Amino acid sequence: MNDAGYVYETFVEGGLRNRELSRRKILYYARVGRIKRGNALVIGFAMPDELETLQERGHRVVGIDRDAYAVRVARKKGCEAVMYDVDGGHLPFRDSCFDSVFAIHIIEHLVHSDTFVGEIHRILKPGGIAVIETPDYEFWGPRRFYVDKTHTTPFTKSSLRKTLRCKFDLIRIRRMCPPFILWRFTYLMFGLVNPLNMQRVSLACIARKRRLDELTGTTEQRSAG
């Protein structure tokens, strides 16, 4: 199946439920990460619901996706969208231009995940917030994880922490698997894990790019040591 077919079947034929959940989820992350209004980048948005939700709350939003269908739909909705494959490449944005970056269920599809994290760090302003969500391989296991043939790089909680902490301060990294039906009605369920559905557990990470003065202080401490 090509990318357009994957996007269409997953996000259009899948019905409004998935799209409503996307709205709820991105609002939850914005609240928990205390993300203020500013320039936001949504990577791999697939459908424009997340872009529209952030726009409605005063953010200036850019979406980036490798799928032409997704970009075309977003532009028809009046969203700013860029067609680009983020795997292994230099993101087409200047340094320190975004206040927040959302990459929800993207990093597991990439071969060059370390390069991707480095690019997110580059385009974020000092103090900017990165939100990364990915399946928890420890609970999914190989059989469930690779059912999606576009999955490439699995992460556990420890490996995701290791990938991010050299560039970011981790505000929160936790496992979550709320009962999907309740996501429509409450934000509380995002903080709970459903032990009866552990194969759907995701890793939710909110991280902050270190500010220049913090980096300077760390360097001075190391020199003094």
Phi and psi restraints in degrees (value plus and minus 20) as a CYANA .aco file:
   2 ASN   PHI     -97.8   -57.8
   2 ASN   PSI     152.6   192.6
   3 ASP   PHI     -80.4   -40.4
   3 ASP   PSI     -61.1   -21.1
   4 ALA   PHI     -82.7   -42.7
   4 ALA   PSI     -61.7   -21.7
   5 GLY   PHI     -84.3   -44.3
   5 GLY   PSI     -58.5   -18.5
   6 TYR   PHI     -84.0   -44.0
   6 TYR   PSI     -66.7   -26.7
   7 VAL   PHI     -82.8   -42.8
   7 VAL   PSI     -64.6   -24.6
   8 TYR   PHI     -83.1   -43.1
   8 TYR   PSI     -69.8   -29.8
   9 GLU   PHI     -86.2   -46.2
   9 GLU   PSI     -57.3   -17.3
  10 THR   PHI     -96.1   -56.1
  10 THR   PSI     -63.2   -23.2
  11 PHE   PHI    -128.5   -88.5
  11 PHE   PSI     -37.5     2.5
  12 VAL   PHI    -123.1   -83.1
  12 VAL   PSI     -78.8   -38.8
  13 GLU   PHI     -86.0   -46.0
  13 GLU   PSI     -44.0    -4.0
  14 GLY   PHI     -84.3   -44.3
  14 GLY   PSI     -36.0     4.0
  15 GLY   PHI      72.6   112.6
  15 GLY   PSI     158.2   198.2
  16 LEU   PHI     -92.3   -52.3
  16 LEU   PSI     -38.6     1.4
  17 ARG   PHI     -79.1   -39.1
  17 ARG   PSI     -70.5   -30.5
  18 ASN   PHI     -80.0   -40.0
  18 ASN   PSI     -57.4   -17.4
  19 ARG   PHI     -91.8   -51.8
  19 ARG   PSI     -57.0   -17.0
  20 GLU   PHI     -86.6   -46.6
  20 GLU   PSI     -58.5   -18.5
  21 LEU   PHI     -83.0   -43.0
  21 LEU   PSI     -57.2   -17.2
  22 SER   PHI     -81.4   -41.4
  22 SER   PSI     -60.6   -20.6
  23 ARG   PHI     -82.8   -42.8
  23 ARG   PSI     -68.6   -28.6
  24 ARG   PHI     -80.8   -40.8
  24 ARG   PSI     -62.0   -22.0
  25 LYS   PHI     -84.8   -44.8
  25 LYS   PSI     -65.6   -25.6
  26 ILE   PHI     -89.9   -49.9
  26 ILE   PSI     -50.7   -10.7
  27 LEU   PHI     -87.2   -47.2
  27 LEU   PSI     -59.2   -19.2
  28 TYR   PHI     -81.1   -41.1
  28 TYR   PSI     -67.4   -27.4
  29 TYR   PHI     -84.6   -44.6
  29 TYR   PSI     -59.3   -19.3
  30 ALA   PHI     -83.0   -43.0
  30 ALA   PSI     -56.9   -16.9
  31 ARG   PHI     -93.5   -53.5
  31 ARG   PSI     -68.5   -28.5
  32 VAL   PHI     -85.4   -45.4
  32 VAL   PSI     -58.1   -18.1
  33 GLY   PHI    -101.1   -61.1
  33 GLY   PSI     -21.0    19.0
  34 ARG   PHI      31.7    71.7
  34 ARG   PSI      27.6    67.6
  35 ILE   PHI    -101.6   -61.6
  35 ILE   PSI      98.8   138.8
  36 LYS   PHI    -103.4   -63.4
  36 LYS   PSI     142.7   182.7
  37 ARG   PHI     -80.3   -40.3
  37 ARG   PSI     117.7   157.7
  38 GLY   PHI     154.1   194.1
  38 GLY   PSI    -177.4  -137.4
  39 ASN   PHI    -103.0   -63.0
  39 ASN   PSI     101.0   141.0
  40 ALA   PHI    -141.0  -101.0
  40 ALA   PSI     119.6   159.6
  41 LEU   PHI    -136.3   -96.3
  41 LEU   PSI     109.3   149.3
  42 VAL   PHI    -132.4   -92.4
  42 VAL   PSI      96.2   136.2
  43 ILE   PHI    -117.5   -77.5
  43 ILE   PSI     107.5   147.5
  44 GLY   PHI      49.2    89.2
  44 GLY   PSI      31.6    71.6
  45 PHE   PHI     -95.4   -55.4
  45 PHE   PSI     -46.1    -6.1
  46 ALA   PHI      44.2    84.2
  46 ALA   PSI     -79.6   -39.6
  47 MET   PHI    -143.9  -103.9
  47 MET   PSI     134.1   174.1
  48 PRO   PHI    -100.4   -60.4
  48 PRO   PSI     -13.4    26.6
  49 ASP   PHI     -80.7   -40.7
  49 ASP   PSI     -61.5   -21.5
  50 GLU   PHI     -85.3   -45.3
  50 GLU   PSI     -59.7   -19.7
  51 LEU   PHI     -82.9   -42.9
  51 LEU   PSI     -66.4   -26.4
  52 GLU   PHI     -83.6   -43.6
  52 GLU   PSI     -59.2   -19.2
  53 THR   PHI     -83.0   -43.0
  53 THR   PSI     -64.0   -24.0
  54 LEU   PHI     -89.1   -49.1
  54 LEU   PSI     -58.0   -18.0
  55 GLN   PHI     -80.9   -40.9
  55 GLN   PSI     -62.2   -22.2
  56 GLU   PHI     -81.9   -41.9
  56 GLU   PSI     -42.8    -2.8
  57 ARG   PHI    -122.3   -82.3
  57 ARG   PSI      -1.3    38.7
  58 GLY   PHI      73.2   113.2
  58 GLY   PSI     -15.0    25.0
  59 HIS   PHI    -102.6   -62.6
  59 HIS   PSI     130.0   170.0
  60 ARG   PHI    -113.9   -73.9
  60 ARG   PSI      91.9   131.9
  61 VAL   PHI    -132.8   -92.8
  61 VAL   PSI     117.9   157.9
  62 VAL   PHI    -142.4  -102.4
  62 VAL   PSI     114.4   154.4
  63 GLY   PHI    -130.2   -90.2
  63 GLY   PSI     125.2   165.2
  64 ILE   PHI    -152.3  -112.3
  64 ILE   PSI     112.5   152.5
  65 ASP   PHI    -174.0  -134.0
  65 ASP   PSI     128.8   168.8
  66 ARG   PHI    -104.5   -64.5
  66 ARG   PSI     -27.4    12.6
  67 ASP   PHI    -114.8   -74.8
  67 ASP   PSI     104.4   144.4
  68 ALA   PHI     -84.2   -44.2
  68 ALA   PSI     -56.0   -16.0
  69 TYR   PHI     -82.9   -42.9
  69 TYR   PSI     -66.0   -26.0
  70 ALA   PHI     -81.6   -41.6
  70 ALA   PSI     -64.3   -24.3
  71 VAL   PHI     -85.0   -45.0
  71 VAL   PSI     -61.2   -21.2
  72 ARG   PHI     -83.3   -43.3
  72 ARG   PSI     -64.1   -24.1
  73 VAL   PHI     -83.9   -43.9
  73 VAL   PSI     -62.4   -22.4
  74 ALA   PHI     -82.9   -42.9
  74 ALA   PSI     -62.5   -22.5
  75 ARG   PHI     -85.9   -45.9
  75 ARG   PSI     -56.3   -16.3
  76 LYS   PHI     -83.8   -43.8
  76 LYS   PSI     -48.2    -8.2
  77 LYS   PHI    -103.8   -63.8
  77 LYS   PSI     -19.7    20.3
  78 GLY   PHI      67.4   107.4
  78 GLY   PSI      -4.9    35.1
  79 CYS   PHI    -114.1   -74.1
  79 CYS   PSI     130.9   170.9
  80 GLU   PHI    -102.8   -62.8
  80 GLU   PSI      98.5   138.5
  81 ALA   PHI    -157.5  -117.5
  81 ALA   PSI     121.1   161.1
  82 VAL   PHI    -141.0  -101.0
  82 VAL   PSI     113.6   153.6
  83 MET   PHI    -111.5   -71.5
  83 MET   PSI     100.2   140.2
  84 TYR   PHI    -186.6  -146.6
  84 TYR   PSI     121.6   161.6
  85 ASP   PHI    -113.1   -73.1
  85 ASP   PSI      95.4   135.4
  86 VAL   PHI    -103.4   -63.4
  86 VAL   PSI     -25.0    15.0
  87 ASP   PHI     -97.5   -57.5
  87 ASP   PSI      87.3   127.3
  88 GLY   PHI      64.7   104.7
  88 GLY   PSI     -24.8    15.2
  89 GLY   PHI    -124.4   -84.4
  89 GLY   PSI     153.6   193.6
  90 HIS   PHI    -104.0   -64.0
  90 HIS   PSI      97.2   137.2
  91 LEU   PHI     -80.2   -40.2
  91 LEU   PSI     118.0   158.0
  92 PRO   PHI     -99.5   -59.5
  92 PRO   PSI      31.2    71.2
  93 PHE   PHI    -159.3  -119.3
  93 PHE   PSI     132.5   172.5
  94 ARG   PHI     -95.8   -55.8
  94 ARG   PSI     148.1   188.1
  95 ASP   PHI     -83.2   -43.2
  95 ASP   PSI     123.9   163.9
  96 SER   PHI      31.5    71.5
  96 SER   PSI      30.6    70.6
  97 CYS   PHI    -133.9   -93.9
  97 CYS   PSI     -26.9    13.1
  98 PHE   PHI    -138.8   -98.8
  98 PHE   PSI     123.4   163.4
  99 ASP   PHI    -105.6   -65.6
  99 ASP   PSI     -45.1    -5.1
 100 SER   PHI    -172.1  -132.1
 100 SER   PSI     129.3   169.3
 101 VAL   PHI    -153.3  -113.3
 101 VAL   PSI     110.0   150.0
 102 PHE   PHI    -133.2   -93.2
 102 PHE   PSI     103.9   143.9
 103 ALA   PHI    -151.9  -111.9
 103 ALA   PSI      66.6   106.6
 104 ILE   PHI    -119.2   -79.2
 104 ILE   PSI      95.6   135.6
 105 HIS   PHI      34.7    74.7
 105 HIS   PSI      34.8    74.8
 106 ILE   PHI    -141.3  -101.3
 106 ILE   PSI     -65.7   -25.7
 107 ILE   PHI     -82.3   -42.3
 107 ILE   PSI     -48.6    -8.6
 108 GLU   PHI     -92.0   -52.0
 108 GLU   PSI     -32.9     7.1
 109 HIS   PHI    -111.5   -71.5
 109 HIS   PSI     -22.4    17.6
 110 LEU   PHI    -125.2   -85.2
 110 LEU   PSI     122.2   162.2
 111 VAL   PHI     -98.8   -58.8
 111 VAL   PSI     -61.0   -21.0
 112 HIS   PHI    -121.9   -81.9
 112 HIS   PSI      46.5    86.5
 113 SER   PHI     -88.3   -48.3
 113 SER   PSI     -55.0   -15.0
 114 ASP   PHI     -85.6   -45.6
 114 ASP   PSI     -60.1   -20.1
 115 THR   PHI     -82.9   -42.9
 115 THR   PSI     -60.5   -20.5
 116 PHE   PHI     -79.8   -39.8
 116 PHE   PSI     -66.9   -26.9
 117 VAL   PHI     -83.3   -43.3
 117 VAL   PSI     -59.9   -19.9
 118 GLY   PHI     -82.5   -42.5
 118 GLY   PSI     -57.4   -17.4
 119 GLU   PHI     -90.4   -50.4
 119 GLU   PSI     -57.7   -17.7
 120 ILE   PHI     -81.1   -41.1
 120 ILE   PSI     -63.2   -23.2
 121 HIS   PHI     -80.8   -40.8
 121 HIS   PSI     -62.0   -22.0
 122 ARG   PHI     -83.5   -43.5
 122 ARG   PSI     -63.2   -23.2
 123 ILE   PHI    -104.7   -64.7
 123 ILE   PSI     -32.1     7.9
 124 LEU   PHI     -99.9   -59.9
 124 LEU   PSI     123.6   163.6
 125 LYS   PHI     -90.6   -50.6
 125 LYS   PSI     134.7   174.7
 126 PRO   PHI     -75.4   -35.4
 126 PRO   PSI     110.1   150.1
 127 GLY   PHI      66.9   106.9
 127 GLY   PSI     -24.1    15.9
 128 GLY   PHI     -88.8   -48.8
 128 GLY   PSI     138.8   178.8
 129 ILE   PHI    -129.8   -89.8
 129 ILE   PSI     112.2   152.2
 130 ALA   PHI    -131.0   -91.0
 130 ALA   PSI     113.1   153.1
 131 VAL   PHI    -135.4   -95.4
 131 VAL   PSI     100.1   140.1
 132 ILE   PHI    -148.0  -108.0
 132 ILE   PSI     108.1   148.1
 133 GLU   PHI    -146.6  -106.6
 133 GLU   PSI     119.5   159.5
 134 THR   PHI    -174.0  -134.0
 134 THR   PSI     134.3   174.3
 135 PRO   PHI     -79.6   -39.6
 135 PRO   PSI     123.9   163.9
 136 ASP   PHI    -107.4   -67.4
 136 ASP   PSI      85.9   125.9
 137 TYR   PHI     -82.7   -42.7
 137 TYR   PSI     -48.4    -8.4
 138 GLU   PHI     -80.7   -40.7
 138 GLU   PSI     -53.0   -13.0
 139 PHE   PHI    -117.9   -77.9
 139 PHE   PSI     -53.5   -13.5
 140 TRP   PHI     -90.6   -50.6
 140 TRP   PSI     -64.4   -24.4
 141 GLY   PHI      54.2    94.2
 141 GLY   PSI     144.7   184.7
 142 PRO   PHI     -83.7   -43.7
 142 PRO   PSI     -56.6   -16.6
 143 ARG   PHI     -86.2   -46.2
 143 ARG   PSI     -64.0   -24.0
 144 ARG   PHI     -95.8   -55.8
 144 ARG   PSI     -59.6   -19.6
 145 PHE   PHI     -82.8   -42.8
 145 PHE   PSI     -64.3   -24.3
 146 TYR   PHI    -109.2   -69.2
 146 TYR   PSI     -12.5    27.5
 147 VAL   PHI     -79.5   -39.5
 147 VAL   PSI     -59.4   -19.4
 148 ASP   PHI     -99.7   -59.7
 148 ASP   PSI      89.0   129.0
 149 LYS   PHI     -90.6   -50.6
 149 LYS   PSI     -28.5    11.5
 150 THR   PHI    -108.1   -68.1
 150 THR   PSI     -25.7    14.3
 151 HIS   PHI     -93.3   -53.3
 151 HIS   PSI     113.5   153.5
 152 THR   PHI    -144.6  -104.6
 152 THR   PSI     -67.5   -27.5
 153 THR   PHI    -139.9   -99.9
 153 THR   PSI      90.0   130.0
 154 PRO   PHI    -103.1   -63.1
 154 PRO   PSI     131.2   171.2
 155 PHE   PHI    -151.1  -111.1
 155 PHE   PSI     121.0   161.0
 156 THR   PHI    -123.6   -83.6
 156 THR   PSI     155.0   195.0
 157 LYS   PHI     -81.3   -41.3
 157 LYS   PSI     -62.2   -22.2
 158 SER   PHI     -90.1   -50.1
 158 SER   PSI     -58.9   -18.9
 159 SER   PHI     -92.2   -52.2
 159 SER   PSI     -54.0   -14.0
 160 LEU   PHI     -88.2   -48.2
 160 LEU   PSI     -61.2   -21.2
 161 ARG   PHI     -80.3   -40.3
 161 ARG   PSI     -63.6   -23.6
 162 LYS   PHI     -84.2   -44.2
 162 LYS   PSI     -58.3   -18.3
 163 THR   PHI     -85.5   -45.5
 163 THR   PSI     -55.2   -15.2
 164 LEU   PHI    -114.4   -74.4
 164 LEU   PSI     -51.2   -11.2
 165 ARG   PHI     -91.4   -51.4
 165 ARG   PSI     -36.8     3.2
 166 CYS   PHI     -92.8   -52.8
 166 CYS   PSI     -39.5     0.5
 167 LYS   PHI    -131.6   -91.6
 167 LYS   PSI     -44.8    -4.8
 168 PHE   PHI    -152.0  -112.0
 168 PHE   PSI     139.7   179.7
 169 ASP   PHI    -112.5   -72.5
 169 ASP   PSI     104.5   144.5
 170 LEU   PHI    -102.1   -62.1
 170 LEU   PSI      97.6   137.6
 171 ILE   PHI    -100.9   -60.9
 171 ILE   PSI     -62.8   -22.8
 172 ARG   PHI    -177.3  -137.3
 172 ARG   PSI     113.7   153.7
 173 ILE   PHI    -160.1  -120.1
 173 ILE   PSI     100.6   140.6
 174 ARG   PHI    -171.8  -131.8
 174 ARG   PSI     140.3   180.3
 175 ARG   PHI    -106.4   -66.4
 175 ARG   PSI     123.0   163.0
 176 MET   PHI    -168.7  -128.7
 176 MET   PSI     122.2   162.2
 177 CYS   PHI    -172.9  -132.9
 177 CYS   PSI      53.6    93.6
 178 PRO   PHI     -91.8   -51.8
 178 PRO   PSI     133.5   173.5
 179 PRO   PHI     -80.4   -40.4
 179 PRO   PSI     100.5   140.5
 180 PHE   PHI     -77.4   -37.4
 180 PHE   PSI     -58.1   -18.1
 181 ILE   PHI     -83.3   -43.3
 181 ILE   PSI     -47.7    -7.7
 182 LEU   PHI    -105.4   -65.4
 182 LEU   PSI     -30.0    10.0
 183 TRP   PHI     -81.2   -41.2
 183 TRP   PSI     -45.9    -5.9
 184 ARG   PHI     -87.3   -47.3
 184 ARG   PSI     -47.2    -7.2
 185 PHE   PHI    -132.0   -92.0
 185 PHE   PSI     -38.8     1.2
 186 THR   PHI    -170.7  -130.7
 186 THR   PSI     126.1   166.1
 187 TYR   PHI    -104.1   -64.1
 187 TYR   PSI     -41.2    -1.2
 188 LEU   PHI     -77.9   -37.9
 188 LEU   PSI     -57.5   -17.5
 189 MET   PHI     -86.6   -46.6
 189 MET   PSI     -38.0     2.0
 190 PHE   PHI     -85.8   -45.8
 190 PHE   PSI     -42.9    -2.9
 191 GLY   PHI    -110.8   -70.8
 191 GLY   PSI     -19.7    20.3
 192 LEU   PHI    -131.6   -91.6
 192 LEU   PSI     133.1   173.1
 193 VAL   PHI    -130.5   -90.5
 193 VAL   PSI     111.6   151.6
 194 ASN   PHI    -110.8   -70.8
 194 ASN   PSI      85.1   125.1
 195 PRO   PHI     -88.3   -48.3
 195 PRO   PSI     -33.4     6.6
 196 LEU   PHI    -108.4   -68.4
 196 LEU   PSI     -22.2    17.8
 197 ASN   PHI    -156.1  -116.1
 197 ASN   PSI      26.2    66.2
 198 MET   PHI     -86.7   -46.7
 198 MET   PSI     -41.4    -1.4
 199 GLN   PHI     -89.0   -49.0
 199 GLN   PSI     -31.9     8.1
 200 ARG   PHI    -121.1   -81.1
 200 ARG   PSI      -9.8    30.2
 201 VAL   PHI     -84.1   -44.1
 201 VAL   PSI     114.4   154.4
 202 SER   PHI    -136.6   -96.6
 202 SER   PSI     137.7   177.7
 203 LEU   PHI    -117.6   -77.6
 203 LEU   PSI     103.3   143.3
 204 ALA   PHI    -131.0   -91.0
 204 ALA   PSI      99.1   139.1
 205 CYS   PHI    -144.1  -104.1
 205 CYS   PSI     109.8   149.8
 206 ILE   PHI    -139.4   -99.4
 206 ILE   PSI     102.2   142.2
 207 ALA   PHI    -153.3  -113.3
 207 ALA   PSI     132.5   172.5
 208 ARG   PHI    -139.2   -99.2
 208 ARG   PSI     113.1   153.1
 209 LYS   PHI     -90.9   -50.9
 209 LYS   PSI     111.6   151.6
 210 ARG   PHI     -84.1   -44.1
 210 ARG   PSI     121.2   161.2
 211 ARG   PHI     -97.9   -57.9
 211 ARG   PSI     139.8   179.8
 212 LEU   PHI     -79.8   -39.8
 212 LEU   PSI     -60.9   -20.9
 213 ASP   PHI     -87.5   -47.5
 213 ASP   PSI     -51.8   -11.8
 214 GLU   PHI     -89.9   -49.9
 214 GLU   PSI     -60.6   -20.6
 215 LEU   PHI     -83.6   -43.6
 215 LEU   PSI     -61.2   -21.2
 216 THR   PHI     -82.6   -42.6
 216 THR   PSI     -62.6   -22.6
 217 GLY   PHI     -83.8   -43.8
 217 GLY   PSI     -59.6   -19.6
 218 THR   PHI     -83.8   -43.8
 218 THR   PSI     -61.8   -21.8
 219 THR   PHI     -83.5   -43.5
 219 THR   PSI     -61.9   -21.9
 220 GLU   PHI     -85.4   -45.4
 220 GLU   PSI     -59.2   -19.2
 221 GLN   PHI     -82.8   -42.8
 221 GLN   PSI     -62.0   -22.0
 222 ARG   PHI     -85.4   -45.4
 222 ARG   PSI     -58.9   -18.9
 223 SER   PHI     -85.9   -45.9
 223 SER   PSI     -61.2   -21.2
 224 ALA   PHI     -85.8   -45.8
 224 ALA   PSI     -55.7   -15.7
